[in-house]
Amino acid sequence: MRVLSGIQPSGRLHLGNYFGAIQQFLKLQDEGAECFYFLANYHALTTIRDKQQLEDLTLHLAAGYLALGVDPTHSVFFLQSDVPQVTELCWFLNTVCPVSLMEKAHSYKDKLAKGFKANMGLFDYPVLQAADIIVYDSNIVPVGQDQKQHIEMTRDLAIKFNQAWGQDVLVVPEPRIVESVAVVPGIDGQKMSKSYNNTIEIFQTAKQTKKQCAKIITDSTPMEDPKDPEKCNVFALLRLVASPEELAEIEEKYRTGGYGYGHAKAQLADMINELFDADRQRYETLINDPDTVWDILREGGKKAREVAEATMQRVREVTGTYRTH
């Protein structure tokens, strides 16, 4: 079973990234799946126009993934741009992609609503994403519910291509919807996202973590009064980092009263800092040794290109764009 996922280097890693995706990636890796994980720097070009910013964020993301446990001896970990075959396949998929399919994309509509300027990169984003998945003969793509549409589009394009050329040239992937974790709330109560500037970063200092946790929006219930943990953003985050025993104890304090939101925020910060302490130490070592990080990505790129080239040889052969004799 080959598993694939990618993440854009367009922001710093935060709790939403970890509990919404990375934790699942590590589990699949540990279960022995053949994992392909990449940094989608081509996709990032739709919004980033600064060379140094893109390089810095890419290095941060790579060092972060490695520090959190992505193992390049067990997973193929690489840069999207190190595999030119992906943009080649994107063109082949474009030739069978109805414009109406792209017009239905939620992510494109959402970005326009947030003020992003329309460009073909944003519009064609799902096709390049489909190429990212299909070029490695991926069987499984772990995604949150909000990304399910893109995987359905990927399946549609793979099927349309196979139908157009009368052969099962491309593997049709299946989504694995990550249901185990609810939407991770940000400090404002919305989904945690760099787009909303409401994140709690993983690789920041313990002091910075405490400061961010202190900003989490709560209601105005006095400290001495009982509180409903099910309606509290702080408690929603505590669910992710506390043990069952710790969570039960905190819930009891909420319902009894005499336990303020400030207490809960401080406890949350302590738990986050404890959870990621060792990862932060590994991250500091890696970020101060960038040559090692880039070398790991380059080696992963070599492995990814071999797989991608085998797919493209089939595509070129069946479409008549390449002849073996």
C-alpha positions in Angstrom: 0.0 0.0 0.0 1.5 3.3 -1.1 0.5 6.4 0.9 1.0 9.9 -0.3 0.6 13.4 1.2 2.1 16.8 0.8 2.1 20.2 2.6 2.7 23.7 1.3 5.7 25.6 2.7 3.6 28.7 3.2 3.7 29.0 7.0 5.2 27.7 10.2 4.0 24.4 11.6 1.3 24.6 14.2 -0.9 22.3 16.4 -3.5 22.1 13.6 -0.9 20.7 11.2 0.3 18.1 13.8 -3.0 16.8 15.1 -4.9 17.2 11.8 -2.3 15.5 9.6 1.3 14.8 10.8 0.2 12.5 13.6 -1.6 10.4 11.0 1.4 10.4 8.7 3.7 9.1 11.5 1.2 6.4 12.4 1.1 5.1 8.8 4.9 5.2 8.6 5.1 3.2 11.9 2.5 0.7 10.6 4.9 -0.1 7.6 3.0 1.6 4.8 5.1 2.8 1.8 4.9 6.5 2.5 5.7 9.3 0.1 5.7 12.7 1.9 6.6 15.9 0.0 6.8 19.7 0.4 4.6 21.3 -2.2 6.7 24.3 -3.1 5.2 24.6 -6.6 1.8 25.1 -5.0 3.2 27.7 -2.7 4.1 29.8 -5.8 0.5 30.7 -6.2 0.8 33.0 -3.1 4.5 33.5 -2.3 6.5 36.0 -4.4 9.7 36.1 -2.3 12.6 33.7 -3.0 14.1 33.9 0.5 10.8 33.5 2.2 10.0 30.3 0.2 13.5 28.9 0.9 13.2 29.7 4.6 9.7 28.2 5.0 10.7 25.1 3.0 13.7 24.5 5.3 11.6 25.1 8.4 9.0 22.6 7.2 11.6 20.0 6.3 13.4 20.3 9.6 10.0 20.3 11.4 8.8 17.1 9.8 12.1 15.4 10.5 12.1 16.5 14.1 8.6 15.3 14.6 9.4 11.8 13.4 9.3 11.5 9.6 12.1 8.9 9.0 13.8 9.2 5.6 15.0 5.6 5.9 11.4 4.4 6.0 9.5 7.1 4.0 10.3 8.9 0.8 10.6 12.6 1.9 11.2 15.1 -0.9 10.6 18.4 -2.6 7.8 18.6 -5.2 10.1 20.7 -7.5 12.7 17.9 -7.5 10.3 15.8 -9.6 9.6 17.5 -13.0 7.5 14.6 -14.1 4.7 16.0 -11.9 4.2 19.1 -14.0 4.4 17.0 -17.2 1.6 14.8 -15.9 -0.3 17.9 -14.9 -0.5 18.8 -18.6 -1.8 15.4 -19.7 -4.5 15.6 -17.0 -5.4 19.1 -18.1 -6.2 17.8 -21.5 -9.0 15.6 -20.1 -10.1 18.0 -17.3 -13.5 19.8 -17.9 -13.4 23.5 -17.0 -16.6 23.0 -15.1 -14.9 20.6 -12.7 -12.4 23.3 -11.7 -15.1 25.9 -11.3 -16.6 23.7 -8.5 -13.5 23.6 -6.4 -14.2 24.9 -2.9 -10.6 25.9 -2.2 -10.5 28.2 -5.3 -13.8 29.9 -4.2 -12.5 30.2 -0.6 -9.3 31.9 -1.6 -11.1 34.4 -3.8 -13.4 35.2 -0.9 -10.4 35.8 1.3 -9.0 38.4 -1.2 -6.5 36.3 -3.1 -6.1 37.4 -6.7 -7.4 35.0 -9.3 -4.6 33.3 -11.3 -4.3 30.1 -13.3 -2.2 28.5 -10.6 -5.0 28.8 -8.1 -7.6 27.7 -10.6 -5.5 24.7 -11.8 -4.4 23.8 -8.3 -6.5 20.6 -8.1 -5.0 19.3 -11.4 -1.5 19.7 -10.1 -2.5 18.2 -6.9 -4.0 15.3 -8.8 -0.7 14.9 -10.7 1.1 14.9 -7.3 -0.9 11.9 -6.2 -1.2 10.0 -9.5 2.4 10.2 -10.6 3.5 7.9 -7.7 0.8 5.3 -8.3 -0.5 6.2 -4.8 -3.2 4.0 -3.4 -4.2 5.9 -0.2 -4.3 9.7 0.4 -4.9 10.6 4.1 -6.9 13.9 4.2 -9.3 15.8 6.4 -12.9 16.1 5.5 -12.2 19.6 4.0 -9.9 18.0 1.4 -12.1 15.2 0.3 -13.3 17.1 -2.7 -9.8 17.3 -4.1 -9.3 13.6 -3.9 -12.6 13.0 -5.6 -11.4 15.3 -8.4 -8.2 13.3 -8.6 -10.1 10.1 -8.9 -12.3 11.7 -11.6 -9.2 12.8 -13.6 -7.5 9.4 -13.4 -10.7 7.7 -14.5 -11.2 10.2 -17.4 -7.6 9.7 -18.6 -8.0 5.9 -18.5 -11.3 6.1 -20.4 -9.8 8.5 -23.0 -7.0 6.1 -23.8 -8.8 2.9 -23.3 -6.4 1.4 -20.7 -5.9 1.4 -17.0 -2.7 3.4 -17.2 -3.2 5.4 -14.0 -3.9 4.1 -10.5 -7.1 5.5 -9.1 -6.4 6.5 -5.5 -8.7 6.2 -2.4 -9.0 8.9 0.3 -8.5 8.0 3.9 -10.6 10.5 5.8 -8.9 11.4 9.1 -11.9 11.2 11.4 -10.1 10.6 14.7 -9.5 14.3 15.4 -12.1 17.1 15.2 -11.2 20.4 13.7 -8.4 21.9 15.8 -9.5 25.3 17.0 -7.3 28.4 16.8 -6.9 31.0 19.5 -10.0 32.8 18.0 -12.2 29.6 18.0 -12.1 29.2 14.2 -10.2 26.3 12.6 -6.5 26.8 13.3 -4.9 28.1 10.1 -2.1 30.4 9.1 -4.7 32.1 6.9 -6.5 33.3 10.0 -3.4 34.2 11.9 -4.7 32.2 14.9 -2.2 29.4 15.3 -0.1 28.1 18.2 3.2 27.2 16.6 5.0 24.0 17.5 8.6 25.2 17.1 8.5 28.3 19.3 9.8 28.8 22.8 8.0 27.7 25.9 7.5 31.4 26.8 6.0 32.1 23.4 3.6 29.1 23.8 2.4 30.5 27.1 1.8 33.9 25.5 -0.2 32.4 22.6 -2.3 30.2 24.9 -3.1 33.2 27.0 -4.7 34.8 24.0 -7.3 32.1 23.5 -10.8 33.6 23.4 -13.2 32.4 26.1 -16.4 33.7 27.5 -16.7 35.9 30.6 -17.8 33.3 33.2 -16.2 34.3 36.6 -13.5 32.0 38.0 -15.7 30.8 40.9 -18.6 29.7 38.7 -19.0 26.3 37.0 -18.2 26.2 33.3 -19.2 24.0 30.4 -16.0 22.4 29.0 -17.8 21.4 25.8 -18.2 25.1 24.8 -14.6 26.1 25.6 -11.8 26.5 23.1 -9.2 25.9 25.7 -10.7 22.5 26.7 -11.0 21.5 23.0 -7.2 21.9 22.8 -6.6 20.2 26.1 -8.4 17.1 24.6 -5.5 16.8 22.2 -2.6 17.0 24.7 -3.9 15.7 28.0 -4.0 12.1 29.1 -7.5 10.7 29.7 -6.9 10.9 33.5 -5.7 14.5 33.3 -8.6 15.5 31.1 -11.2 13.9 33.4 -9.6 15.9 36.3 -9.7 19.1 34.4 -13.3 18.5 33.3 -14.3 18.0 36.9 -12.7 21.3 37.8 -14.6 23.1 35.0 -17.9 21.8 36.2 -17.3 22.3 39.9 -16.1 25.9 39.7 -13.2 27.7 41.3 -11.1 26.9 38.2 -10.6 29.9 35.9 -9.8 30.0 32.2 -6.4 31.4 33.1 -5.7 28.2 35.0 -6.7 26.1 32.0 -4.6 28.2 29.6 -1.6 27.9 31.8 -2.1 24.1 32.1 -2.5 23.8 28.3 0.7 25.7 27.7 2.6 23.4 30.1 1.3 20.3 28.4 2.1 21.6 24.9 5.7 22.5 26.0 6.2 19.1 27.6 4.8 17.2 24.6 7.0 18.9 22.1 10.2 19.5 24.2 12.3 16.7 22.6 11.0 17.6 19.1 12.0 21.2 19.6 15.5 20.1 20.6 15.8 18.0 17.5 14.5 20.8 15.4 17.1 23.2 16.7 19.9 20.7 15.7 18.5 20.3 12.2 17.7 24.0 11.5 21.3 24.8 12.4 22.6 22.1 10.0 20.7 23.0 6.8 23.0 21.1 4.5 21.9 17.8 6.1 18.3 18.7 5.6 18.7 19.6 2.0 20.7 16.4 1.4 17.9 14.3 2.9 15.4 16.1 0.5 17.6 15.5 -2.5 18.0 11.8 -1.7 14.2 11.5 -1.4 13.8 13.4 -4.7 15.9 10.7 -6.5 13.7 7.9 -5.2 10.5 9.8 -6.1 11.8 10.6 -9.6 12.3 6.9 -10.3 8.7 6.1 -9.5 7.4 9.1 -11.3 9.3 8.3 -14.4 7.9 4.8 -14.6 4.4 6.3 -14.5 5.2 8.8 -17.2 6.7 6.2 -19.5 3.3 4.5 -19.4 1.5 7.8 -20.1 3.8 8.8 -22.9 3.5 5.4 -24.5 -0.3 5.1 -24.4 -0.8 8.7 -25.7 1.7 8.4 -28.6 4.0 11.1 -27.3 6.9 8.7 -27.0 7.9 5.7 -29.0 10.1 2.8 -27.7 11.1 1.8 -31.3 
